[in-house]
């Protein structure tokens, strides 16, 4: 699943309802205003593209560059 928002007025907060709760619960601690892409692929980390770069969503509800701390997408 690839989620993107190209229109600044269209907030990613509204898109969160399409993300499974098992992943969404980790996303409430991050600033969604700088995020423009969320990548969900089976058996892979949740990748988030922001104005500052590409990061993984961590199990602590933050963005990280450490794949070992990332939330994994499962079936």
N, C-alpha and C positions, 0 to 999 in steps of 0.2 A: 504494500500500500504506500502510495506517495501522496503526501498532503502538502499543498503549496498555496500561498496567498500572494498573488501578484498585485492586488489592489490594496493600498495601505488602509483605506477606510474599512475593509473587510477584515475584522479582527480574527486572529487564530483562536481566541477564546471561544467563539461560536463553533469552530471546527472541532474543538476538544470533545464534543458530544459524540463524534463519530469514532473516537479512539476507544478501544476496550478499557473498561474500568481497571483491569489489572495493570495497565500501563499508565492510564490517566492519573491515577492516585499519586504517581511520582512526579507529575508535571506541575502541580499546584505551587511548588516552591520556586519556580523559575520565572523570570521576567519574559512574558510572551511578546512584548512590544518589539523586541529586536529580532524575533524569529520569523523566518520566511519559508522554511521547509522543514518537514518532519518525515523521516524515512522509516518505514516499518517493513522488514523482510523476515520471513520465518527463520528461526535459529540464528539470528543476527542481533547485534545491539541496536537500540533505538538511536538513530542519528538525527541530530538537530542542526540545521544550518541557520546561523544568525549573522548579523552584521559583523561580528567579531571572528567568525570562522565556523568550522564544523566541529561539533562536539558529540559526545555520547551522553545520554540521559543516565544519571547515576541512581543507584538504589537509595541514595540519601536525599533525592529530590533536587539535585543540583546538576549543572552541566560539567562534564569532565573530559579530559583528553585521554584518560586511562580506560581502555576497553575492559580491563579486569574488574572495574567497578560498575560497569554498565548494566542496565536493565536489558534482558534478552527477550525477544519476541518468541513466544511459543505457540504451538498449534492449538 
